[in-house]
Amino acid sequence: MVGSVILVGAGPGDPGLLTLKGRRALEEAQVVVYDALVGAPILALMPEGAEKIDVGKRAARHTVPQEGINQILLDKALEGKRVVRLKGGDPFLFGRGGEELELLEERGVPFEVVPGVTSAIAVPAYGGIPVTHRDFTSSLHIITGHARDGKPLDIDFEALVRTGGTLVFLMGVTSLSAICAGLVAAGMDPDTPASIVEQGTTPMQRRVDATAATLAEKAAAERVGAPAISVFGSVCALGERFDWFDRLPLKGRRVVVTRPRERAGTLAGRLRDLGADVVEYPCIETVPIVPCPDMARAMERIGAYEWLALTSPAGVSALMDELDRQGKDARALGSVKLAAIGGGTAGELKAHGLRADYVPEVYDAEHLGAGLAERARGRVLILRAELGSPALTAALDGGKIPYDDVHTYRTVYENPRSGELRELLERGEDLLVTFTSASTVKGFVASVGEDFDFSGVTGACIGVQTAGEAGKHGIRTVVAERADMDALVETVMGLGAPPRPAGI
Ligand code: SAH
């Protein structure tokens, strides 16, 4: 059976600007064909098993020619695959989306289009420039500044200037002086405000302000490079006042998030929304132990326990999955009381319609153990990872509370991209890494290599046990006031944004 192609706009760079529909298409893709302008955080959404075809490797100078891309889309669809063609910004705006659909249409391959947030509007917006404003302008014109094969620019500057509208040039870095000269020669007031925004909506965004007469000169002096967008018009005068993105508290701060992939999303997203340059390196993975005869046995005699203690959202998932495998649901837990180590675990229980009867004030194994030792009269069932913290069982032992410590998942330290992580560290940057458990520290260290000198790394740690583990490896630590994501984000904010070293 013939497959299909979805042409998806990835937005201008900030992964938050991918549309919901685009994200869904990507998550369901079997083949993803993508361009140079699509950023790493969006590429990270591609399913692990999907075939990934990079047709935009610019640096190596072997971009796949357009006919080649058209052919790949056709061939993969004819193989019966669900293909996503992912393009920067909006697929139709200077994106050759139309050309790519022609062959598919001719050959009867079904296709759909998911428009994207275009850089032409979003990049100025992140630079504080509203492309229209009733007090300044009533039209917007988007022009390509790309000249075909060394030929002069084919732009009707007079017509553009006559509109009095905001002029937005894409692909115009190399031809910027010709654009400025053309506009001024066509009658544009040389003092018209003009700005260029480089790598817009990303942590590397930079805006340079000048006038129609001076923009090219100033951009060259500031070494502005592609991708960049230049804007001409009185709305540019607002850029300084509305410069919200550059003022975000974590702008310029690179933060490594080491949470397991399935849980990284919220922390990474929140840090990104605060302006941080987030690098996601899941250094641990939780793998459920399946089958898990110990858990199955414990579930059969659940009535014998007074408390059931859970120490992570992964533990809750393992429990619910085991019940499901047995053809049961949460009702099988009967009247056993539920203890959760912290807010995240309690939240995961809640997602399954279960309320935690006890959550310690301080979210760690020691306090959970102490709290249970105070409350429990009968037997406690602990469902947690292999090699869980001994502080929990020590507290129960101290209180002479009987318990069963059942291991339902294991934590694997592995990172297929560990080379990249090490490279980042070796560049000598003062790196900030978030650690949400002692095992993320162990995973991070295992991933980089035990022999590495970690003294240039600052670990923002969720709690004292995590910080203790980080300290063992020479990582400088700051500890969140409470063991939850809000406090961890606040801790990172407290460190502020250092000036970014040159060349990064
Ligand atoms: N289809 C895309 C545009 C493709 S043409 C869209 O709708 O956004 C490529 C040009 O887009 C680049 O040369 C640059 O001018 C602009 N561009 C794309 N992403 C950009 C970004 N993050 N910052 C600045 N300019 C960008």
Residues whose N, C-alpha, C, O or C-beta is under 5 A from the ligand:
A	BS01	SAH	P12 G13 G88 G89 D90 P91 L93 F94 G95 V117 T118 S119 A120 V123 F169 L170 M171 G172 V197 E198 Q199 G200 P227 A228 I229
